């Protein structure tokens, strides 16, 4: 491993880290661009850059494998991509439909790369998901670059491998949710802050502020989670005078506000009558959405308009979104997604901070541990105790931090392996990774049962060798390190391969083999364990074709979950409007008949799309050019499925949950009178159950049912809004 260094003005310990690199002239590393790309930095060994390019190419191929199997993935966001590829107004606002009735429940920036791709290559699975794959490869490159600068190329490659082979990363960098862009921008922000600590240049902090500001436009306040550690690290460790550091941080804050706030200002100042309704809000305000449903409500669980918050605050609470508490990242719902190397990362973080405790204030090596480790800890704590909506895939935000800490810590301890404490700590981190990998693999005992023993035995054997790594020849020590790395990565690699080999659709995708991530809802405790796309206690089943001839996993019927307290029974959300179930408190029945005044039919569920038959598609496509919206439906997932099937705008009444007060009954009647909507699709979303009998969705449903003629196409029921009952 190449020794790492601090610049001459900031050397932490020259006897440990080695001399600074040779000075670089204006032409370094010299030669034409292809040669520079291949050879890399002059202080790196010749193999370093080819190894990096090989790692990035392997990550690209892995993430691209069978990418189209997931079809439109989350049809909610794919419909918005389709709308943005046809309407620049929908592109800017993030509208769900090209008629600009309502937006998605996030800012629109994360949709822009996908929408531009679809504008160029047409609407298909690859055009939607390939930009997400590129973001994943970019995140691996950023983490490598950050770690390599202080700890050498081997440590950088280890960090890159850990990130690429984290199951939830393989899931979300092949999916069309906002999290891929968020992870990339958060990694960039960490990288820029570390560069600022190196040389004190204001430009690096400005870039960090811009990255976080733009990340806000991808997933609102989650982008600000790592602001405290990043700002504090530079304020303390920056290599310039304190006054200048504070001025630089102030300037970076201004850039953050501008880069993240310009879109907010435009949306808030735009006349509400000429822009789409802000989905997820209750008063058509993006600020209310940001600080309510998508903001503080996620922490407290008080989410107006939500399907329901969590039940646990501090301690080990339990709610519809899983148990909260210090062990949340390790439990049966979350553990297999992200926690494979989390115990090892925590050990290595402590070791890194102890090893660098005596270095000078401006130590970039210590600042690197503080930046990545601080980001890891604060994000993990918030995720562990947030009582509101929490999905397993949110944990992809932790993946770059875990990867960087593992790469840095292992690189540092390897350099210091001659010291007994360092070799023992390195061995302990391998034991932690192997032991926890055994536990996670044992939770799905039917999945590769031999692997957990291979991981455990290999990890223990490697740890034994690493204890004596400073006293045995270099080659055996390297062999022990290689065995330890393989043992640590074997489990997540297997789960990652299962992830890329499976289709993932709907709103709640999870990584790994079937049954690896168990979630049950309600105070009555966990049900049977929904994974890909499912939302109930039962195991989801494949749903066959999901409207475009693509295999999907839309939370179909599975094992019944039995009575589930106040939660959700086993079948997940299937067709028909959910209603009250007297046997389950105020829970929501799965795929059966509707309740609370809803209508059955070919409707999708709250969290998954509908199966659109060819007959239904033909019905909606007839005379489609004469209408702004070929149909309207309760809930965004149902509307999205029909929109993707027909290619024409479909209005989502009530937004994602069907609980947003948009459009009002009066406005909907106006649209119908003006001949702008052709059909009303029966069923879908929460309907009346979500907002009560006086909710907008219920009012519109009742008016349509009592006023217009019913028609059927396949198994779906529609109401023709151009034909009143006689």
VOGU-3710 file (C-alpha; in Angstrom, 3 decimals, decimal comma):
1> xxxxxxxxxx> 0,000/0,000/0,000  1,333/3,424/-0,886  1,958/5,618/2,116  -0,294/8,598/2,549  0,703/12,086/3,517  -0,343/15,540/4,495  0,964/18,502/2,501  4,264/19,853/3,900  2,566/22,710/5,729  0,306/20,259/7,567
11> xxxxxxxxxx> 2,256/17,051/7,999  0,624/14,981/10,710  3,569/12,677/11,349  6,155/12,354/8,572  7,686/9,243/10,122  4,350/7,458/9,763  2,766/8,960/6,697  5,888/9,317/4,602  7,153/12,206/2,497  4,922/14,432/0,388
21> xxxxxxxxxx> 4,595/13,596/-3,318  6,893/15,111/-5,902  5,927/18,601/-6,938  3,588/18,719/-9,871  4,290/21,066/-12,698  1,712/22,640/-14,940  1,664/19,623/-17,207  1,458/16,865/-14,572  0,811/14,068/-14,903  1,725/14,880/-18,490
31> xxxxxxxxxx> 0,905/13,512/-21,899  -2,368/13,461/-23,824  -5,640/13,006/-22,004  -6,038/9,221/-22,535  -2,559/8,673/-21,134  -3,238/10,926/-18,123  -6,497/9,107/-17,503  -4,786/5,737/-17,543  -1,667/6,627/-15,544  -3,331/8,733/-12,873
41> xxxxxxxxxx> -1,477/10,777/-10,286  2,350/10,671/-10,289  2,587/9,578/-6,644  0,395/6,504/-7,252  1,817/3,137/-8,306  1,301/2,219/-11,946  -1,442/-0,253/-11,159  -3,591/2,215/-9,194  -5,416/3,973/-12,027  -6,078/0,818/-14,088
51> xxxxxxxxxx> -7,422/-0,788/-10,903  -9,758/2,145/-10,303  -11,008/2,136/-13,881  -11,543/-1,607/-13,622  -13,532/-1,168/-10,423  -15,719/1,514/-11,981  -16,263/-0,595/-15,103  -17,192/-3,616/-12,978  -19,626/-1,494/-10,944  -21,180/-0,167/-14,130
61> xxxxxxxxxx> -21,656/-3,644/-15,588  -23,014/-5,000/-12,309  -25,580/-2,236/-11,948  -26,587/-2,384/-15,603  -27,214/-6,135/-15,488  -30,794/-6,959/-16,510  -31,728/-3,363/-15,738  -34,963/-3,485/-17,697  -36,346/-6,331/-15,539  -37,773/-3,723/-13,158
71> xxxxxxxxxx> -39,758/-2,076/-15,916  -40,808/1,355/-14,750  -39,633/0,553/-11,178  -41,548/3,109/-9,080  -44,337/4,000/-11,507  -45,136/7,102/-9,442  -41,841/8,735/-10,381  -41,697/7,170/-13,848  -45,003/8,833/-14,680  -43,507/12,161/-13,609
81> xxxxxxxxxx> -40,503/11,467/-15,838  -42,838/10,766/-18,726  -44,709/14,005/-18,039  -41,507/16,031/-17,813  -40,293/14,613/-21,101  -43,410/16,018/-22,795  -43,946/19,302/-20,978  -41,256/21,758/-19,861  -43,671/23,093/-17,280  -44,044/19,598/-15,846
91> xxxxxxxxxx> -40,240/19,273/-16,040  -39,695/22,345/-13,896  -42,359/21,708/-11,288  -42,071/17,926/-11,120  -45,652/17,337/-12,199  -47,019/13,838/-12,187  -48,859/14,460/-15,449  -48,287/16,609/-18,505  -51,613/18,340/-17,794  -49,942/19,725/-14,663
101> xxxxxxxxxx> -52,658/18,867/-12,169  -50,361/17,957/-9,259  -46,668/17,429/-8,535  -44,859/14,543/-6,908  -44,190/14,912/-3,187  -40,541/15,955/-3,662  -38,719/18,790/-5,441  -38,112/18,082/-9,097  -34,301/18,108/-9,430  -33,853/14,351/-9,033
111> xxxxxxxxxx> -36,207/13,832/-11,982  -34,285/16,067/-14,365  -31,525/13,613/-15,436  -34,120/10,913/-16,112  -36,388/13,315/-17,982  -33,557/14,545/-20,180  -32,611/10,949/-20,887  -36,176/10,094/-21,891  -36,332/13,165/-24,124  -33,273/11,826/-25,952
121> xxxxxxxxxx> -33,858/8,066/-25,941  -37,626/7,780/-25,555  -39,682/6,361/-22,701  -38,288/2,991/-21,674  -36,819/1,327/-18,625  -33,196/1,894/-19,625  -33,685/5,579/-20,327  -35,219/6,031/-16,877  -32,850/3,891/-14,816  -29,483/4,252/-16,569
131> xxxxxxxxxx> -28,924/7,794/-15,161  -29,344/6,317/-11,675  -26,701/3,707/-12,473  -24,303/6,437/-13,579  -24,889/8,237/-10,290  -23,942/5,046/-8,473  -20,705/4,717/-10,426  -20,009/8,389/-9,776  -20,524/7,925/-6,032  -18,031/5,042/-6,003
141> xxxxxxxxxx> -15,513/7,270/-7,810  -16,011/10,137/-5,343  -15,562/7,895/-2,302  -12,440/6,365/-3,837  -10,985/9,796/-4,584  -11,642/11,061/-1,062  -10,077/8,042/0,634  -7,134/7,658/-1,752  -5,860/11,176/-1,122  -4,955/10,480/2,516
151> xxxxxxxxxx> -4,779/6,714/2,767  -3,520/5,402/-0,564  -5,095/3,639/-3,542  -5,614/0,288/-1,819  -7,716/1,933/0,895  -9,603/3,809/-1,823  -10,320/0,579/-3,702  -11,522/-1,087/-0,503  -13,887/1,819/0,120  -15,163/1,687/-3,442
161> xxxxxxxxxx> -15,772/-2,056/-3,228  -17,620/-1,754/0,080  -19,924/0,877/-1,407  -20,565/-0,911/-4,696  -21,337/-4,195/-2,934  -23,668/-2,786/-0,277  -27,072/-4,376/-1,058  -29,159/-1,229/-0,588  -26,744/0,695/-2,842  -27,143/-1,904/-5,582
171> xxxxxxxxxx> -30,895/-1,527/-5,147  -31,204/2,252/-5,191  -28,616/2,960/-7,872  -30,838/0,864/-10,149  -34,099/2,485/-9,042  -35,766/5,806/-9,819  -36,279/7,250/-6,338  -34,507/10,461/-5,206  -31,969/8,611/-3,070  -29,380/7,942/-5,780
181> xxxxxxxxxx> -28,858/11,643/-6,466  -28,907/12,406/-2,747  -26,165/9,863/-1,999  -23,955/11,200/-4,803  -24,311/14,820/-3,718  -23,722/14,037/-0,038  -20,526/12,168/-0,941  -19,418/15,118/-3,050  -20,067/17,519/-0,169  -17,848/15,434/2,130
191> xxxxxxxxxx> -15,121/15,308/-0,507  -15,199/19,072/-1,035  -14,969/19,806/2,696  -11,926/17,543/3,019  -10,282/19,340/0,107  -11,020/22,644/1,837  -9,274/21,420/4,984  -6,250/20,525/2,836  -5,551/23,952/1,408  -8,077/26,396/2,899
201> xxxxxxxxxx> -9,439/27,474/-0,470  -12,859/29,079/-0,372  -13,851/27,458/-3,651  -14,030/23,987/-2,116  -16,471/25,155/0,553  -18,527/26,936/-2,082  -18,776/23,693/-4,033  -19,770/21,856/-0,856  -22,538/24,385/-0,226  -23,743/24,031/-3,811
211> xxxxxxxxxx> -23,799/20,231/-3,532  -25,903/20,311/-0,369  -28,185/23,001/-1,802  -28,832/20,965/-4,911  -29,325/17,862/-2,761  -32,115/19,782/-1,025  -33,823/19,957/-4,406  -33,591/16,183/-4,569  -34,904/15,199/-1,136  -35,464/18,376/0,892
221> xxxxxxxxxx> -34,314/18,461/4,522  -32,529/15,108/4,513  -29,746/16,912/2,660  -29,103/19,014/5,766  -28,464/16,098/8,128  -24,693/16,226/7,641  -24,383/20,018/7,783  -23,431/20,136/11,503  -20,398/17,815/11,297  -19,180/19,307/8,016
231> xxxxxxxxxx> -19,399/22,900/9,216  -17,911/22,084/12,610  -14,983/20,158/11,164  -13,950/23,017/8,909  -14,521/25,623/11,600  -12,118/23,750/13,888  -9,658/22,146/11,448  -9,469/24,636/8,589  -5,849/25,711/7,881  -6,568/29,471/7,790
241> xxxxxxxxxx> -7,287/31,966/10,556  -10,538/31,627/12,476  -12,012/34,853/11,116  -11,405/33,734/7,556  -12,869/30,298/8,302  -16,078/31,877/9,571  -16,292/34,153/6,530  -15,781/31,149/4,248  -18,493/29,184/6,022  -20,814/32,171/5,732
251> xxxxxxxxxx> -20,173/32,380/2,011  -20,756/28,628/1,624  -24,046/29,058/3,470  -25,110/31,782/1,070  -24,299/29,515/-1,870  -26,252/26,680/-0,241  -29,296/28,893/0,203  -29,114/30,195/-3,360  -28,499/26,803/-4,989  -31,301/25,179/-3,031
261> xxxxxxxxxx> -33,628/28,149/-2,681  -33,977/29,591/-6,174  -36,433/26,867/-7,218  -38,384/27,253/-3,974  -38,725/31,003/-4,503  -39,998/30,548/-8,044  -42,534/27,922/-6,972  -43,797/29,939/-4,018  -44,096/33,172/-6,014  -45,692/31,541/-9,055
271> xxxxxxxxxx> -49,456/32,134/-9,065  -51,085/29,015/-7,704  -53,807/29,209/-10,346  -51,308/28,630/-13,165  -49,056/25,958/-11,659  -49,737/22,406/-10,489  -50,811/21,723/-6,932  -47,861/20,872/-4,658  -48,350/17,180/-3,990  -48,056/16,064/-0,374
281> xxxxxxxxxx> -49,011/19,471/1,037  -52,327/20,385/2,571  -52,350/24,047/1,543  -50,591/24,022/-1,843  -47,301/25,254/-0,367  -43,870/23,772/-0,956  -42,654/25,242/2,322  -45,445/23,473/4,188  -44,520/20,231/2,411  -40,847/20,730/3,289
291> xxxxxxxxxx> -41,256/21,428/6,981  -44,316/19,232/7,521  -44,895/16,000/5,637  -41,323/15,781/4,290  -39,575/17,485/7,185  -40,148/17,630/10,913  -43,110/15,302/10,571  -40,713/12,531/9,592  -38,943/12,972/12,914  -41,964/13,355/15,185
301> xxxxxxxxxx> -44,350/11,091/13,282  -46,918/13,901/13,003  -47,324/13,847/9,221  -50,493/15,533/8,051  -51,875/13,780/5,004  -49,715/10,705/5,540  -50,779/7,089/5,582  -49,695/7,133/9,240  -46,628/7,810/11,305  -44,550/5,692/13,572
311> xxxxxxxxxx> -45,348/4,923/17,101  -42,002/5,041/18,748  -40,111/8,051/19,885  -37,103/7,504/22,059  -36,382/4,080/23,388  -37,586/1,034/21,537  -40,914/2,270/20,279  -42,923/0,454/17,665  -45,175/1,811/14,968  -46,387/1,331/11,448
321> xxxxxxxxxx> -42,936/2,173/10,114  -41,043/-0,211/12,343  -39,419/-0,172/15,746  -37,252/2,795/16,676  -34,229/2,708/18,951  -30,455/2,439/18,930  -30,544/-0,991/17,260  -32,872/-0,064/14,400  -30,121/-0,247/11,767  -29,390/-3,818/12,864
331> xxxxxxxxxx> -32,871/-5,299/13,203  -34,633/-7,736/10,887  -36,181/-4,945/8,829  -33,061/-2,898/8,141  -29,994/-4,976/8,966  -29,571/-6,846/5,691  -29,880/-3,627/3,707  -26,956/-1,650/5,159  -25,445/-3,019/8,380  -23,065/-5,710/7,081
341> xxxxxxxxxx> -19,946/-3,650/7,773  -21,456/-1,152/10,177  -19,978/-2,782/13,334  -16,561/-2,857/11,687  -16,945/0,760/10,572  -17,707/1,906/14,119  -14,647/0,075/15,460  -12,433/1,548/12,739  -13,843/5,038/13,312  -12,940/4,929/16,992
351> xxxxxxxxxx> -9,505/3,539/16,134  -8,903/6,267/13,584  -9,829/9,029/15,991  -7,652/7,532/18,743  -4,693/7,129/16,387  -4,903/10,752/15,227  -5,749/12,359/18,564  -2,277/13,871/19,031  -1,949/15,313/15,545  -2,134/19,018/15,010
361> xxxxxxxxxx> -5,428/20,849/14,637  -5,182/21,096/10,857  -4,579/17,370/10,320  -6,395/16,349/7,158  -6,146/12,713/8,156  -8,085/13,295/11,358  -10,478/15,679/9,587  -11,293/12,898/7,120  -12,389/10,634/9,950  -14,407/13,453/11,474
371> xxxxxxxxxx> -16,156/14,339/8,204  -17,101/10,824/7,123  -17,540/9,471/10,646  -19,588/12,462/11,792  -21,846/12,137/8,757  -22,282/8,434/9,484  -23,131/8,913/13,146  -25,578/11,788/12,806  -27,447/10,132/9,928  -27,588/6,803/11,747
381> xxxxxxxxxx> -28,922/8,395/14,941  -31,653/10,304/13,100  -32,680/7,222/11,132  -32,720/5,123/14,301  -35,094/7,370/16,224  -37,287/9,043/13,587  -40,887/8,124/14,337  -42,444/9,081/11,017  -42,389/7,417/7,633  -39,223/5,359/7,298
391> xxxxxxxxxx> -38,445/2,913/4,516  -35,588/0,421/4,394  -34,108/1,944/1,268  -33,504/5,278/3,012  -30,383/3,662/4,459  -28,545/4,035/1,147  -27,586/7,460/2,527  -25,323/5,652/5,000  -23,522/3,573/2,378  -20,891/6,151/1,268
401> xxxxxxxxxx> -20,062/7,002/4,882  -19,673/3,362/5,928  -17,522/2,648/2,874  -15,235/5,624/3,445  -14,734/4,867/7,156  -13,947/1,205/6,433  -11,455/2,162/3,728  -9,759/4,834/5,833  -9,685/2,824/9,043  -8,347/-0,339/7,462
411> xxxxxxxxxx> -5,712/1,642/5,567  -4,576/3,463/8,686  -4,378/0,335/10,857  -2,558/-1,567/8,135  0,086/1,149/8,055  0,419/0,890/11,837  0,180/-2,910/12,008  3,600/-3,055/13,652  1,995/-1,669/16,784  0,175/-4,301/18,790
421> xxxxxxxxxx> -2,937/-2,226/19,427  -3,344/-1,530/15,712  -3,036/-5,159/14,593  -5,426/-6,329/17,310  -7,979/-3,624/16,429  -7,738/-4,476/12,727  -8,338/-8,133/13,600  -11,283/-7,141/15,817  -12,914/-5,254/12,944  -12,648/-8,357/10,754
431> xxxxxxxxxx> -14,156/-10,505/13,501  -17,004/-8,011/13,897  -17,705/-8,039/10,161  -17,587/-11,833/9,930  -19,650/-12,458/13,059  -22,323/-9,953/12,076  -22,325/-11,308/8,531  -23,001/-14,755/9,998  -25,945/-13,361/11,994  -27,470/-11,630/8,970
441> xxxxxxxxxx> -27,055/-14,684/6,752  -28,531/-16,895/9,465  -31,723/-14,791/9,395  -32,408/-16,289/5,967  -31,157/-19,748/6,805  -32,472/-21,247/3,591  -30,398/-18,876/1,454  -26,935/-20,301/0,678  -26,682/-22,051/4,064  -23,004/-22,856/3,559
451> xxxxxxxxxx> -22,052/-19,199/3,095  -22,532/-18,094/6,680  -20,070/-20,719/7,925  -17,563/-19,788/5,249  -17,828/-16,152/6,303  -17,421/-16,927/9,987  -14,533/-19,380/9,667  -12,758/-17,273/7,059  -13,115/-14,136/9,154  -11,775/-15,804/12,304
461> xxxxxxxxxx> -8,837/-17,311/10,442  -8,001/-13,962/8,852  -8,251/-12,202/12,206  -5,767/-14,651/13,722  -3,283/-13,814/10,988  -3,866/-10,072/11,314  -3,101/-10,130/15,030  0,479/-11,018/14,049  0,522/-8,967/10,830  3,324/-6,748/12,116
471> xxxxxxxxxx> 5,508/-9,718/13,070  5,167/-12,043/10,099  6,474/-11,560/6,545  4,561/-9,155/4,309  3,113/-11,789/1,963  1,400/-13,886/4,666  0,142/-10,671/6,232  -1,282/-9,575/2,882  -2,872/-13,009/2,510  -4,579/-12,668/5,879
481> xxxxxxxxxx> -5,828/-9,205/4,937  -7,172/-10,516/1,620  -8,990/-13,393/3,331  -10,451/-10,960/5,863  -11,690/-8,649/3,109  -13,291/-11,548/1,233  -14,976/-12,819/4,401  -16,300/-9,342/5,212  -17,670/-8,771/1,714  -18,963/-12,273/0,930
491> xxxxxxxxxx> -22,356/-11,765/2,593  -23,183/-8,344/1,140  -21,876/-9,480/-2,241  -24,271/-12,429/-2,275  -27,170/-10,172/-1,319  -26,106/-7,653/-3,949  -26,076/-10,332/-6,649  -29,563/-11,413/-5,554  -30,644/-7,784/-5,744  -29,413/-7,129/-9,280
501> xxxxxxxxxx> -30,874/-10,462/-10,377  -34,413/-9,553/-9,279  -37,062/-7,150/-10,517  -38,044/-4,371/-8,114  -41,183/-2,321/-8,509  -43,543/-0,293/-6,367  -42,870/2,145/-3,573  -41,157/-0,134/-1,039  -38,320/-2,009/-2,739  -35,858/-3,934/-0,598
511> xxxxxxxxxx> -32,510/-5,515/-1,363  -31,422/-9,116/-1,029  -33,201/-12,441/-1,477  -36,894/-12,905/-0,726  -37,637/-12,781/2,977  -34,373/-11,022/3,878  -36,072/-7,863/5,113  -39,065/-8,512/7,336  -41,514/-5,739/8,070  -44,757/-5,976/9,981
521> xxxxxxxxxx> -46,977/-3,005/10,770  -49,063/-1,938/13,661  -48,887/-2,037/17,392  -49,729/-5,701/17,238  -46,176/-6,428/16,122  -44,597/-7,588/12,913  -46,491/-9,669/10,465  -44,976/-12,197/8,160  -42,490/-10,096/6,267  -43,156/-8,058/3,128
531> xxxxxxxxxx> -40,239/-7,379/0,810  -40,081/-6,214/-2,788  -42,975/-3,920/-3,394  -45,216/-5,463/-0,753  -46,571/-3,596/2,221  -48,243/-6,109/4,468  -47,187/-8,796/6,813  -47,400/-11,523/4,198  -44,760/-12,426/1,688  -45,506/-10,618/-1,557
541> xxxxxxxxxx> -46,037/-12,638/-4,675  -45,323/-11,915/-8,295  -48,140/-10,170/-10,027  -47,298/-11,190/-13,564  -47,553/-8,365/-16,033  -47,897/-4,785/-14,816  -49,417/-2,996/-17,728  -46,475/-2,874/-20,118  -45,725/-6,544/-20,515  -42,983/-6,251/-17,887
551> xxxxxxxxxx> -42,774/-8,605/-14,943  -43,586/-6,880/-11,699  -43,812/-7,577/-8,019  -46,700/-5,450/-6,990  -47,419/-6,739/-3,543  -49,662/-9,547/-4,671  -51,295/-12,025/-2,366  -49,159/-13,976/0,034  -49,419/-15,667/3,342  -52,107/-14,064/5,454
561> xxxxxxxxxx> -50,736/-11,939/8,222  -53,524/-12,613/10,677  -54,721/-9,971/13,032  -52,194/-7,209/13,283  -53,196/-4,811/16,025  -53,799/-1,446/14,428  -51,619/-2,206/11,469  -51,865/-3,785/8,071  -52,905/-7,374/7,406  -50,762/-9,710/5,410
571> xxxxxxxxxx> -51,815/-9,333/1,817  -50,454/-5,848/1,265  -52,328/-3,225/-0,687  -53,997/-4,838/-3,639  -56,905/-3,813/-5,791  -59,848/-1,835/-4,557  -60,049/1,057/-2,183  -58,848/0,251/1,303  -61,386/0,748/4,020  -61,899/0,085/7,700
581> xxxxxxxxxx> -61,647/-3,444/8,965  -63,477/-4,113/12,220  -61,197/-7,035/13,008  -58,059/-4,927/12,720  -58,870/-1,774/14,655  -58,331/1,088/12,271  -56,089/-0,873/9,975  -56,271/-1,194/6,224  -57,213/-4,451/4,544  -54,972/-5,776/1,806
591> xxxxxxxxxx> -56,115/-6,714/-1,615  -59,796/-7,393/-1,220  -62,989/-5,483/-1,415  -63,154/-1,786/-0,878  -64,673/-0,108/2,135  -65,928/3,282/3,115  -67,737/3,993/-0,107  -64,932/2,948/-2,428  -65,346/1,071/-5,666  -63,774/-2,185/-6,767
601> xxxxxxxxxx> -62,215/-2,675/-10,118  -58,848/-2,809/-11,753  -57,309/-0,337/-9,400  -53,802/-0,334/-8,043  -52,892/-0,096/-4,420  -51,594/2,780/-2,390  -47,979/1,764/-2,865  -48,017/-0,200/-6,104  -49,287/0,306/-9,607  -52,321/-1,218/-11,302
611> xxxxxxxxxx> -52,448/-3,882/-13,977  -53,746/-2,091/-17,063  -55,393/-4,424/-19,532  -55,231/-3,828/-23,264  -58,995/-3,245/-23,285  -58,693/-0,521/-20,670  -55,808/1,075/-22,532  -57,765/1,162/-25,784  -60,759/2,688/-24,041  -58,693/5,562/-22,657
621> xxxxxxxxxx> -56,714/6,130/-25,840  -59,867/6,655/-27,915  -60,212/10,386/-28,697  -57,412/11,071/-26,176  -56,223/14,167/-28,066  -59,488/15,945/-27,279  -58,880/15,967/-23,524  -56,309/17,465/-21,170  -56,575/14,313/-19,062  -57,821/11,061/-20,533
631> xxxxxxxxxx> -58,885/10,018/-17,045  -58,769/10,876/-13,359  -58,098/8,452/-10,555  -57,791/8,446/-6,781  -54,117/8,253/-5,770  -50,941/8,722/-7,718  -49,869/5,100/-8,169  -53,100/4,151/-9,875  -53,021/7,239/-12,067  -49,369/6,642/-12,921
641> xxxxxxxxxx> -50,013/3,097/-14,127  -52,712/4,217/-16,546  -50,638/7,169/-17,708  -47,623/4,962/-18,463  -49,833/2,410/-20,217  -51,503/4,956/-22,492  -48,858/7,665/-22,775  -51,527/10,263/-22,037  -52,015/12,439/-18,921  -54,076/11,005/-16,067
651> xxxxxxxxxx> -55,063/13,221/-13,149  -54,184/11,916/-9,673  -56,941/13,074/-7,332  -55,594/13,593/-3,831  -51,954/13,047/-4,767  -49,931/10,050/-3,608  -52,091/9,026/-0,666  -55,352/10,301/-2,091  -55,540/12,673/0,894  -54,337/15,945/-0,632
661> xxxxxxxxxx> -57,199/18,450/-1,063  -56,654/18,695/-4,810  -58,611/19,253/-6,877  -61,590/20,525/-4,956  -64,979/19,173/-5,932  -65,873/22,540/-7,441  -62,735/22,631/-9,583  -63,212/19,021/-10,654  -66,786/19,815/-11,726  -65,415/22,774/-13,685
671> xxxxxxxxxx> -62,897/20,557/-15,492  -65,661/18,087/-16,357  -67,968/20,857/-17,586  -65,189/22,167/-19,815  -64,707/18,707/-21,301  -61,112/18,354/-20,073  -61,450/14,913/-18,417  -62,874/11,897/-20,212  -63,070/9,070/-17,646  -62,985/8,507/-13,914
681> xxxxxxxxxx> -61,195/5,282/-12,892  -62,910/3,446/-10,066  -60,840/2,518/-7,026  -57,197/3,221/-6,180  -55,317/5,038/-3,458  -56,841/5,723/-0,075  -59,963/7,187/-1,578  -62,447/8,233/1,006  -60,864/6,169/3,723  -57,810/8,370/3,801
691> xxxxxxxxxx> -59,515/11,658/4,244  -62,821/10,707/5,802  -66,253/11,079/4,260  -65,728/14,822/3,847  -62,402/14,459/2,042  -61,957/15,726/-1,505  -61,469/12,242/-2,924  -64,641/10,950/-1,281  -66,673/13,926/-2,436  -65,547/13,529/-6,033
701> xxxxxxxxxx> -66,080/9,763/-5,917  -69,627/10,126/-4,636  -70,495/12,815/-7,169  -69,126/10,796/-10,077  -70,855/7,603/-8,999  -74,209/9,337/-8,685  -73,928/11,412/-11,851  -72,256/9,473/-14,681  -72,641/6,216/-16,553  -70,487/3,254/-15,622
711> xxxxxxxxxx> -68,486/1,392/-18,279  -66,167/-1,589/-18,010  -63,058/-2,600/-19,899  -61,557/-5,926/-18,964  -61,758/-6,140/-15,189  -61,581/-2,373/-14,690  -64,503/-0,068/-13,996  -64,706/3,467/-15,384  -67,206/6,311/-15,359  -67,638/8,209/-18,611
721> xxxxxx> -67,650/11,882/-17,618  -69,218/12,858/-20,939  -72,320/10,711/-20,340  -74,627/11,592/-17,474  -77,113/9,147/-16,071  -80,539/9,465/-17,597
//
